[in-house]
Amino acid sequence: MSGTILIVEDEPKLARVLADYLKASGFDPACLENGNEVVPWVREHKPDLILLDLMLPGRDGMEICKDIRTFSKVPIIMVTARIEEIDRLLGLELGADDYVCKPFSPREVVARVKAVLRRTVDGRSVQAEGLVLDQDRYRASLNGRDLGLTAVEFKLLQFLVASPGCILGRRQLMDRIYPDERVVSDRTIDSHIKKLRRKIEAVDAAAGLIH
């Protein structure tokens, strides 16, 4: 995976660490420290994703996010020391795609960057190994053939595609497909995975997308 990642961070050492990890993963990182420089830079260079700190000199990250959303759908991951729930919710409501709290592992940030980019391919669809997920229609196809997924199966597959190579626990998957926190058995996930595998194998027996 490649692309230009704008790191907006006023701690130079932290910005350099993130830049090094992103570069090692094939990305082209750029760094800014002052909030006033961000919007003009984004308009000119059109990055593929922005890692945006909230507490910046010159201009607050929340204001920057709100401003960017008036002219761009570029994915934004907010990176901040603010841990209050209201800050996270406000950031997401303003258009952020994800939220990472300090302190964090640089590897986790890189993984989140990759996941967000995979979710936002073509704006509304995700593609991987012949698999195409149409988020507007909740329709999944493999090698051009419709998989006939239910809404829950689609959301589950979408989450898996956005987290390639990751080991995901039942609770993580349940939180994603049942955000209303309804009470269901954790073995329900096993049933959904079994049905997903069956539908994928019916189209391509050698696909092996879910491990």
N, C-alpha and C positions, 0 to 999 in steps of 0.2 A: 504494500500500500504506500502511496506517496501523496504529496500535496503540500501547499504552503500553510503553516500553522503560525498564527500570530500569538505571541506570548505577551500579555500585558501584565507586568509585574514590577513593582518598585523595589523589590529586594534583588539586587544584581546577582548575588550568589545563587539564589533559588532559580532565577530566570536562566542562568547558565546551565544549571543541572538539568532542568527540564529540556532546554535546547539540545544538550548532549544526548539525552535519552531519545528524544524525538528524531534527531539526526541518525542515531544508530538504528532506528526502525525504518529509515528510508524517507523521512519527511524533511522538508526544507523550512526550518524554524526562523522566525524573525522576532525581535524583542523591542518593546516600548515600555518606558517607565512612567511617562506623564499622561494623565487621562485626556488632556487637551489635544494630544497628537493622534488619538486612536481613530476617530471618525474620518478625518481627512485621509489617513493612511489606508483605511479600509476601502474608501471610495476609489482611491487610486490603484491599489494593488489587488483588491478582490481576493482575500485569502480563502482557503478551503475550510478553515475552522479557526475559532478564536478561543484561547484560554484567557479568561478575563478576571483579574483580581477586582474586588469591590472597593477596597480602601486604597485609593490612589491619590497622589498629589495632582492638583489641577482640576480634576473632575471625578465624581463618584462613578463606580462601575455600573450601578443601577441606571443612572442617567444615560451612560454610554450605551448600554444594552437597549434601552427604550428608543434612543435616537437611531441606532443601527437598524432596528426593526421597522423603521419608517421607509427604508429603501433597500433592505437586503434580508434574505432568508439564510445567510451564512450561519452554520451551526455555532452555538456559543456554549462553552462550558465555564461556569463561574467557579473560580478558585478563591477561597477566602477563609479567614480565621473566624468569621461570624458563624456561630453554630446554632443560633436561635431558629426555631421552626419558622417563625414569621418571615425571617430574612430569606430562607430557602424558598418558601411559598411565593413570596413577592418576586424573587428572581425568576422563578418558573413562569409566573403569570406575565412577567414583562417579556417573555419570549426566549428565555434560556432553555437549552436542550438538556443540560445536566448540571450537577452541583457537586463540587468536591471540597470538603472541609480540611483545613490545615490542622495538624500536620498530616501529611499524606506520603504514600510511596510513589516515587516518580514512575515506577512500573505500572502502578494502578492508573495513573493519569494517562499514560500512553495507551493502556488497554481501553480506557473510556473514550479516548480520542478515536481509536479504531472502531469501537462499537457505534459511536454516534455517526461517524462517517458512513458506516455500512447501512445504518438506518435511513440515511438521507440521500442515498444514491438516486439520481433523477428526481429529487424532490419528494415524490410520493410512492416510489417503488424500490424494492430491494432485490438484488440479484446475487446468486451464488451457485456455482456449479450447475447451471442449467435451470435453477430454481428462480422463479420470479414471483414476488409477493406484491400484489396491488392493494395498498393500504386503504384506498378510497372504497373499493368494492369488497374488501375482505376475501379476495380471490387469490389462490395460490396455484401456480402451474409449474410443471416439471417437463422440460424438453417440449414445451408447447402444449402439453396436455393438462387439463384441469384436474386438480387433486380432489375436489369436492369436499373441502374442509368445513367443519362447523366454525362458528365465531371463536369459540374457546380454543379449538385446535389451531386456528390461524394465528391467534395471539401467542400461543405457546411456540409455534414454529418461528414466528417473527422474532421472538426473544432469543431463541436458540441461534438463529442466523446472525443476529446482531452480536452474539458472544462466541465467536468461533474459537475452538480450542480450549474453552473454559469449562471447568468442572462446576456444575450448578446443582445445588441441593434442592430437595423437594420444597422446602420453605421459600426459597428464592423464586422458584417457578410459580408457586401458589400465590405469592404476593403480587406477582406480575399479572397473572390471568384472573385473579379474584381480588381486585383492589378494594372492593367493598367489605373485605374481611369476613365474608360469610363462613360459617362453620362447615367444613368439609373434611373428609378423611384425607390424610397426606398420601394415601395409596391411590387416590383419585388421579394423581399425576401419572402414576404407573399405567393406569388404564388409558389416559390420553396419549402417552408416548407409544403404547402398543398400537393404538389405532392409527397414529401418525405413521409409524413404520409400515403398517399394513397398506395404507393408502399410497405411500411413496413407492413401496415395492411392487404394487400393482401396476404402476407406470414404468418403473425401472428397477428390476430385481437386483441389479448390481450397484444401485446408487449409494447405499451405505452412508447417508447424510447424518444420521443420529447414532452416536456411540455411547 
